[in-house]
Amino acid sequence: MKLRARLQRLEHSGMFDGHCPACRHRHGTSVTVFSEEKEDGTVTEPEGMPLPCERCGEIPEQVCHVLEVVVASPAAAGD
């Protein structure tokens, strides 16, 4: 087997996926974080946000950010 063919087989095997070795195990997972929008329009910090990787500084997880908006009921607005 020639060297080029061996390298191509290694590349296609998934052994080298291009991700940081320190956070490779965290890729492909998803995390849901929650924030709340206050009446004055400010948004609280997301709760449960994953920490960045110490080696590459990126957050490898897929983050789903849920923003809870508090809306006054129509009955309360009419008072």
MOPAC internal coordinates of N, CA, C and O (Angstrom, degrees):
PM7 1SCF
backbone

  N    0.0000 0     0.00 0     0.00 0    0    0    0
  C    1.4518 1     0.00 0     0.00 0    1    0    0
  C    1.5283 1   108.37 1     0.00 0    2    1    0
  O    1.2310 1   121.03 1   -43.07 1    3    2    1
  N    1.3211 1   115.64 1   136.93 1    3    2    1
  C    1.4521 1   120.14 1  -178.42 1    5    3    2
  C    1.5248 1   110.29 1   -82.32 1    6    5    3
  O    1.2310 1   121.01 1   -21.87 1    7    6    5
  N    1.3055 1   115.67 1   158.13 1    7    6    5
  C    1.4614 1   122.08 1  -176.96 1    9    7    6
  C    1.5276 1   111.72 1   -60.56 1   10    9    7
  O    1.2310 1   119.74 1   137.71 1   11   10    9
  N    1.3171 1   118.10 1   -42.29 1   11   10    9
  C    1.4694 1   121.35 1  -179.68 1   13   11   10
  C    1.5320 1   110.68 1   -61.09 1   14   13   11
  O    1.2310 1   119.79 1   137.75 1   15   14   13
  N    1.3018 1   118.00 1   -42.25 1   15   14   13
  C    1.4618 1   121.41 1   179.06 1   17   15   14
  C    1.5280 1   110.95 1   -66.07 1   18   17   15
  O    1.2310 1   120.10 1   141.17 1   19   18   17
  N    1.3204 1   117.42 1   -38.83 1   19   18   17
  C    1.4626 1   120.52 1   178.43 1   21   19   18
  C    1.5245 1   110.71 1   -65.48 1   22   21   19
  O    1.2310 1   120.10 1   138.72 1   23   22   21
  N    1.3266 1   117.42 1   -41.28 1   23   22   21
  C    1.4647 1   120.86 1   178.34 1   25   23   22
  C    1.5266 1   110.93 1   -64.39 1   26   25   23
  O    1.2310 1   120.14 1   138.84 1   27   26   25
  N    1.3074 1   117.34 1   -41.16 1   27   26   25
  C    1.4604 1   120.37 1   178.84 1   29   27   26
  C    1.5240 1   110.91 1   -64.20 1   30   29   27
  O    1.2310 1   119.95 1   140.64 1   31   30   29
  N    1.3274 1   117.70 1   -39.36 1   31   30   29
  C    1.4602 1   120.26 1   177.33 1   33   31   30
  C    1.5255 1   111.22 1   -64.47 1   34   33   31
  O    1.2310 1   120.15 1   140.62 1   35   34   33
  N    1.3228 1   117.32 1   -39.38 1   35   34   33
  C    1.4624 1   120.80 1   177.70 1   37   35   34
  C    1.5246 1   111.42 1   -65.16 1   38   37   35
  O    1.2310 1   120.50 1   138.02 1   39   38   37
  N    1.3333 1   116.65 1   -41.98 1   39   38   37
  C    1.4646 1   120.48 1   179.80 1   41   39   38
  C    1.5202 1   111.23 1   -62.91 1   42   41   39
  O    1.2310 1   119.96 1   140.11 1   43   42   41
  N    1.3084 1   117.68 1   -39.89 1   43   42   41
  C    1.4637 1   122.16 1  -177.92 1   45   43   42
  C    1.5271 1   112.50 1   -79.47 1   46   45   43
  O    1.2310 1   119.95 1   165.55 1   47   46   45
  N    1.3067 1   117.71 1   -14.45 1   47   46   45
  C    1.4667 1   120.15 1  -177.87 1   49   47   46
  C    1.5248 1   112.47 1   -74.31 1   50   49   47
  O    1.2310 1   119.78 1   165.85 1   51   50   49
  N    1.3249 1   118.03 1   -14.15 1   51   50   49
  C    1.4595 1   120.30 1  -179.51 1   53   51   50
  C    1.5125 1   112.53 1    89.72 1   54   53   51
  O    1.2310 1   120.36 1  -178.77 1   55   54   53
  N    1.3034 1   116.92 1     1.23 1   55   54   53
  C    1.4534 1   120.32 1   179.68 1   57   55   54
  C    1.5258 1   111.05 1   -65.51 1   58   57   55
  O    1.2310 1   120.53 1   146.52 1   59   58   57
  N    1.3124 1   116.60 1   -33.48 1   59   58   57
  C    1.4523 1   121.89 1   179.26 1   61   59   58
  C    1.5246 1   107.92 1  -114.01 1   62   61   59
  O    1.2310 1   120.50 1   -88.56 1   63   62   61
  N    1.3141 1   116.64 1    91.44 1   63   62   61
  C    1.4584 1   119.83 1  -175.98 1   65   63   62
  C    1.5306 1   113.09 1   -94.81 1   66   65   63
  O    1.2310 1   119.87 1   178.34 1   67   66   65
  N    1.3292 1   117.85 1    -1.66 1   67   66   65
  C    1.4593 1   120.45 1   175.89 1   69   67   66
  C    1.5122 1   114.51 1    84.36 1   70   69   67
  O    1.2310 1   119.70 1  -178.18 1   71   70   69
  N    1.3351 1   118.17 1     1.82 1   71   70   69
  C    1.4533 1   120.68 1   179.71 1   73   71   70
  C    1.5202 1   110.32 1   -94.79 1   74   73   71
  O    1.2310 1   121.35 1   -20.59 1   75   74   73
  N    1.3097 1   115.01 1   159.41 1   75   74   73
  C    1.4621 1   122.50 1   178.40 1   77   75   74
  C    1.5326 1   109.08 1   -61.12 1   78   77   75
  O    1.2310 1   119.45 1   -48.02 1   79   78   77
  N    1.3172 1   118.65 1   131.98 1   79   78   77
  C    1.4645 1   120.14 1  -179.69 1   81   79   78
  C    1.5304 1   113.34 1   -64.33 1   82   81   79
  O    1.2310 1   120.10 1   153.12 1   83   82   81
  N    1.3164 1   117.41 1   -26.88 1   83   82   81
  C    1.4655 1   120.29 1  -177.89 1   85   83   82
  C    1.5233 1   112.48 1   -73.37 1   86   85   83
  O    1.2310 1   119.87 1   149.62 1   87   86   85
  N    1.3394 1   117.86 1   -30.38 1   87   86   85
  C    1.4667 1   120.25 1  -177.54 1   89   87   86
  C    1.5260 1   112.68 1  -119.77 1   90   89   87
  O    1.2310 1   120.20 1  -164.05 1   91   90   89
  N    1.3120 1   117.23 1    15.95 1   91   90   89
  C    1.4697 1   121.72 1  -178.39 1   93   91   90
  C    1.5216 1   111.55 1   -58.36 1   94   93   91
  O    1.2310 1   119.83 1   144.81 1   95   94   93
  N    1.3369 1   117.92 1   -35.19 1   95   94   93
  C    1.4673 1   121.31 1  -178.31 1   97   95   94
  C    1.5288 1   111.77 1   -70.83 1   98   97   95
  O    1.2310 1   119.54 1   163.04 1   99   98   97
  N    1.3311 1   118.47 1   -16.96 1   99   98   97
  C    1.4637 1   121.57 1  -179.53 1  101   99   98
  C    1.5255 1   112.97 1   -89.81 1  102  101   99
  O    1.2310 1   119.60 1   166.01 1  103  102  101
  N    1.3397 1   118.36 1   -13.99 1  103  102  101
  C    1.4667 1   121.63 1   179.72 1  105  103  102
  C    1.5200 1   110.08 1   -67.61 1  106  105  103
  O    1.2310 1   121.15 1   -39.17 1  107  106  105
  N    1.3220 1   115.40 1   140.83 1  107  106  105
  C    1.4497 1   120.37 1   177.82 1  109  107  106
  C    1.5174 1   113.89 1    92.19 1  110  109  107
  O    1.2310 1   119.93 1   171.14 1  111  110  109
  N    1.3234 1   117.73 1    -8.86 1  111  110  109
  C    1.4589 1   119.86 1   177.14 1  113  111  110
  C    1.5252 1   109.23 1   -92.45 1  114  113  111
  O    1.2310 1   120.81 1   -23.94 1  115  114  113
  N    1.3147 1   116.06 1   156.06 1  115  114  113
  C    1.4606 1   119.52 1   178.72 1  117  115  114
  C    1.5246 1   109.10 1  -123.67 1  118  117  115
  O    1.2310 1   121.47 1   -32.52 1  119  118  117
  N    1.3255 1   114.80 1   147.48 1  119  118  117
  C    1.4563 1   122.49 1  -177.59 1  121  119  118
  C    1.5214 1   107.59 1  -130.19 1  122  121  119
  O    1.2310 1   120.01 1   -44.05 1  123  122  121
  N    1.3306 1   117.59 1   135.95 1  123  122  121
  C    1.4555 1   121.95 1   176.50 1  125  123  122
  C    1.5229 1   108.40 1  -105.71 1  126  125  123
  O    1.2310 1   120.74 1   -53.61 1  127  126  125
  N    1.3302 1   116.18 1   126.39 1  127  126  125
  C    1.4574 1   121.40 1   178.44 1  129  127  126
  C    1.5214 1   108.48 1  -119.41 1  130  129  127
  O    1.2310 1   120.82 1   -28.50 1  131  130  129
  N    1.3226 1   116.03 1   151.50 1  131  130  129
  C    1.4569 1   121.65 1  -176.25 1  133  131  130
  C    1.5237 1   110.51 1  -120.83 1  134  133  131
  O    1.2310 1   120.88 1   -41.65 1  135  134  133
  N    1.3291 1   115.93 1   138.35 1  135  134  133
  C    1.4607 1   123.46 1   173.03 1  137  135  134
  C    1.5176 1   107.38 1  -130.55 1  138  137  135
  O    1.2310 1   121.25 1   -15.80 1  139  138  137
  N    1.3216 1   115.21 1   164.20 1  139  138  137
  C    1.4575 1   120.23 1   179.53 1  141  139  138
  C    1.5222 1   108.76 1  -130.59 1  142  141  139
  O    1.2310 1   120.85 1   -46.12 1  143  142  141
  N    1.3299 1   115.97 1   133.88 1  143  142  141
  C    1.4614 1   120.89 1   175.80 1  145  143  142
  C    1.5205 1   107.86 1   -92.10 1  146  145  143
  O    1.2310 1   120.95 1   -56.43 1  147  146  145
  N    1.3166 1   115.79 1   123.57 1  147  146  145
  C    1.4631 1   120.41 1  -178.80 1  149  147  146
  C    1.5229 1   110.25 1   -83.02 1  150  149  147
  O    1.2310 1   120.80 1    -7.83 1  151  150  149
  N    1.3265 1   116.08 1   172.17 1  151  150  149
  C    1.4675 1   120.87 1  -177.16 1  153  151  150
  C    1.5297 1   112.30 1   -63.03 1  154  153  151
  O    1.2310 1   120.15 1   150.37 1  155  154  153
  N    1.3383 1   117.31 1   -29.63 1  155  154  153
  C    1.4666 1   119.75 1  -179.29 1  157  155  154
  C    1.5259 1   113.03 1   -82.80 1  158  157  155
  O    1.2310 1   120.09 1  -178.54 1  159  158  157
  N    1.3246 1   117.44 1     1.46 1  159  158  157
  C    1.4606 1   121.75 1   175.87 1  161  159  158
  C    1.5196 1   114.13 1    96.31 1  162  161  159
  O    1.2310 1   119.25 1   173.03 1  163  162  161
  N    1.3296 1   119.04 1    -6.97 1  163  162  161
  C    1.4580 1   120.98 1   178.27 1  165  163  162
  C    1.5230 1   109.80 1   -78.32 1  166  165  163
  O    1.2310 1   121.29 1   -26.13 1  167  166  165
  N    1.3063 1   115.14 1   153.87 1  167  166  165
  C    1.4617 1   121.54 1  -178.37 1  169  167  166
  C    1.5206 1   108.24 1  -116.57 1  170  169  167
  O    1.2310 1   120.37 1   -46.16 1  171  170  169
  N    1.3294 1   116.90 1   133.84 1  171  170  169
  C    1.4561 1   121.08 1   178.56 1  173  171  170
  C    1.5267 1   110.12 1   -73.47 1  174  173  171
  O    1.2310 1   120.98 1   -19.78 1  175  174  173
  N    1.3153 1   115.73 1   160.22 1  175  174  173
  C    1.4648 1   120.91 1   176.97 1  177  175  174
  C    1.5184 1   109.47 1   -65.54 1  178  177  175
  O    1.2310 1   120.04 1   -36.46 1  179  178  177
  N    1.3345 1   117.53 1   143.54 1  179  178  177
  C    1.4667 1   119.66 1   179.84 1  181  179  178
  C    1.5262 1   111.31 1   -64.69 1  182  181  179
  O    1.2310 1   120.80 1   -44.04 1  183  182  181
  N    1.3309 1   116.08 1   135.96 1  183  182  181
  C    1.4607 1   121.39 1   177.26 1  185  183  182
  C    1.5200 1   109.49 1   -90.63 1  186  185  183
  O    1.2310 1   120.26 1   -47.28 1  187  186  185
  N    1.3228 1   117.11 1   132.72 1  187  186  185
  C    1.4594 1   121.85 1   178.07 1  189  187  186
  C    1.5116 1   113.92 1    87.14 1  190  189  187
  O    1.2310 1   119.91 1  -162.05 1  191  190  189
  N    1.3293 1   117.77 1    17.95 1  191  190  189
  C    1.4651 1   121.32 1  -179.85 1  193  191  190
  C    1.5337 1   109.50 1   -66.94 1  194  193  191
  O    1.2310 1   119.38 1   -50.43 1  195  194  193
  N    1.3459 1   118.78 1   129.57 1  195  194  193
  C    1.4620 1   120.56 1   179.29 1  197  195  194
  C    1.5273 1   110.87 1   -69.11 1  198  197  195
  O    1.2310 1   120.92 1   -28.86 1  199  198  197
  N    1.3141 1   115.84 1   151.14 1  199  198  197
  C    1.4550 1   121.49 1   179.47 1  201  199  198
  C    1.5282 1   110.41 1   -79.49 1  202  201  199
  O    1.2310 1   120.15 1   -32.18 1  203  202  201
  N    1.3267 1   117.32 1   147.82 1  203  202  201
  C    1.4661 1   119.23 1   176.02 1  205  203  202
  C    1.5284 1   111.15 1   -67.52 1  206  205  203
  O    1.2310 1   121.00 1   -22.16 1  207  206  205
  N    1.2974 1   115.70 1   157.84 1  207  206  205
  C    1.4655 1   122.16 1   177.30 1  209  207  206
  C    1.5247 1   108.86 1   -64.98 1  210  209  207
  O    1.2310 1   120.35 1   -41.85 1  211  210  209
  N    1.3214 1   116.93 1   138.15 1  211  210  209
  C    1.4600 1   121.04 1  -179.81 1  213  211  210
  C    1.5231 1   111.68 1   -69.24 1  214  213  211
  O    1.2310 1   120.28 1   152.87 1  215  214  213
  N    1.3207 1   117.07 1   -27.13 1  215  214  213
  C    1.4653 1   120.61 1  -175.53 1  217  215  214
  C    1.5285 1   112.70 1   -86.82 1  218  217  215
  O    1.2310 1   120.34 1   131.20 1  219  218  217
  N    1.3505 1   116.95 1   -48.80 1  219  218  217
  C    1.4691 1   119.38 1  -175.05 1  221  219  218
  C    1.5241 1   112.94 1  -103.78 1  222  221  219
  O    1.2310 1   120.01 1   163.94 1  223  222  221
  N    1.3468 1   117.59 1   -16.06 1  223  222  221
  C    1.4594 1   120.87 1   177.09 1  225  223  222
  C    1.5200 1   115.08 1    80.92 1  226  225  223
  O    1.2310 1   119.61 1  -173.03 1  227  226  225
  N    1.3224 1   118.34 1     6.97 1  227  226  225
  C    1.4582 1   121.45 1  -179.42 1  229  227  226
  C    1.5242 1   110.38 1  -105.46 1  230  229  227
  O    1.2310 1   121.16 1   -21.28 1  231  230  229
  N    1.3373 1   115.39 1   158.72 1  231  230  229
  C    1.4590 1   121.58 1   174.85 1  233  231  230
  C    1.5296 1   106.45 1   -97.89 1  234  233  231
  O    1.2310 1   119.77 1   -71.07 1  235  234  233
  N    1.3399 1   118.04 1   108.93 1  235  234  233
  C    1.4644 1   119.85 1  -173.81 1  237  235  234
  C    1.5258 1   114.67 1   -78.33 1  238  237  235
  O    1.2310 1   119.88 1   161.29 1  239  238  237
  N    1.3319 1   117.84 1   -18.71 1  239  238  237
  C    1.4599 1   120.06 1  -178.19 1  241  239  238
  C    1.5189 1   110.91 1   -74.06 1  242  241  239
  O    1.2310 1   121.00 1   -22.41 1  243  242  241
  N    1.3221 1   115.70 1   157.59 1  243  242  241
  C    1.4566 1   121.37 1   171.72 1  245  243  242
  C    1.5219 1   106.10 1   -85.24 1  246  245  243
  O    1.2310 1   119.98 1   -59.82 1  247  246  245
  N    1.3321 1   117.65 1   120.18 1  247  246  245
  C    1.4564 1   122.04 1  -175.16 1  249  247  246
  C    1.5232 1   109.35 1  -102.19 1  250  249  247
  O    1.2310 1   120.97 1   -57.22 1  251  250  249
  N    1.3415 1   115.75 1   122.78 1  251  250  249
  C    1.4641 1   122.40 1   174.38 1  253  251  250
  C    1.5206 1   106.66 1  -102.12 1  254  253  251
  O    1.2310 1   120.48 1   -67.01 1  255  254  253
  N    1.3157 1   116.68 1   112.99 1  255  254  253
  C    1.4685 1   122.15 1  -175.67 1  257  255  254
  C    1.5281 1   108.74 1   -99.87 1  258  257  255
  O    1.2310 1   120.90 1   -62.58 1  259  258  257
  N    1.3458 1   115.89 1   117.42 1  259  258  257
  C    1.4588 1   121.80 1   178.81 1  261  259  258
  C    1.5165 1   107.46 1  -102.84 1  262  261  259
  O    1.2310 1   120.54 1   -56.60 1  263  262  261
  N    1.3294 1   116.57 1   123.40 1  263  262  261
  C    1.4516 1   122.29 1  -179.37 1  265  263  262
  C    1.5160 1   108.49 1  -107.26 1  266  265  263
  O    1.2310 1   120.64 1   -63.71 1  267  266  265
  N    1.3291 1   116.38 1   116.29 1  267  266  265
  C    1.4514 1   121.58 1   179.12 1  269  267  266
  C    1.5230 1   108.20 1   -91.10 1  270  269  267
  O    1.2310 1   120.69 1   -57.96 1  271  270  269
  N    1.3225 1   116.28 1   122.04 1  271  270  269
  C    1.4566 1   121.74 1   179.76 1  273  271  270
  C    1.5201 1   107.92 1  -107.71 1  274  273  271
  O    1.2310 1   120.89 1   -55.81 1  275  274  273
  N    1.3343 1   115.90 1   124.19 1  275  274  273
  C    1.4551 1   120.95 1   179.41 1  277  275  274
  C    1.5213 1   108.01 1   -88.95 1  278  277  275
  O    1.2310 1   120.95 1   -61.01 1  279  278  277
  N    1.3226 1   115.78 1   118.99 1  279  278  277
  C    1.4619 1   121.75 1  -178.96 1  281  279  278
  C    1.5210 1   107.78 1  -116.34 1  282  281  279
  O    1.2310 1   121.05 1   -48.49 1  283  282  281
  N    1.3211 1   115.60 1   131.51 1  283  282  281
  C    1.4699 1   119.81 1   178.21 1  285  283  282
  C    1.5139 1   108.89 1   -69.01 1  286  285  283
  O    1.2310 1   120.85 1   -34.69 1  287  286  285
  N    1.3310 1   115.99 1   145.31 1  287  286  285
  C    1.4594 1   119.99 1   179.39 1  289  287  286
  C    1.5269 1   109.93 1   -71.50 1  290  289  287
  O    1.2310 1   119.04 1   -26.78 1  291  290  289
  N    1.3261 1   119.44 1   153.22 1  291  290  289
  C    1.4600 1   121.26 1  -179.77 1  293  291  290
  C    1.5353 1   112.15 1   -61.88 1  294  293  291
  O    1.2310 1   119.79 1   148.92 1  295  294  293
  N    1.3276 1   118.01 1   -31.08 1  295  294  293
  C    1.4603 1   121.00 1   179.58 1  297  295  294
  C    1.5166 1   110.82 1   -66.83 1  298  297  295
  O    1.2310 1   120.31 1   142.94 1  299  298  297
  N    1.3454 1   117.01 1   -37.06 1  299  298  297
  C    1.4591 1   120.64 1   179.82 1  301  299  298
  C    1.5279 1   110.60 1   -71.88 1  302  301  299
  O    1.2310 1   119.99 1   147.96 1  303  302  301
  N    1.3166 1   117.63 1   -32.04 1  303  302  301
  C    1.4598 1   120.63 1  -179.33 1  305  303  302
  C    1.5217 1   111.43 1   -72.37 1  306  305  303
  O    1.2310 1   119.97 1   152.37 1  307  306  305
  N    1.3274 1   117.67 1   -27.63 1  307  306  305
  C    1.4585 1   121.18 1  -178.87 1  309  307  306
  C    1.5161 1   113.69 1   -78.06 1  310  309  307
  O    1.2310 1   119.86 1   165.04 1  311  310  309
  N    1.3298 1   117.87 1   -14.96 1  311  310  309
  C    1.4701 1   120.67 1  -178.75 1  313  311  310
  C    1.5014 1   113.34 1   -74.26 1  314  313  311
  O    1.2310 1   120.10 1   180.00 1  315  314  313

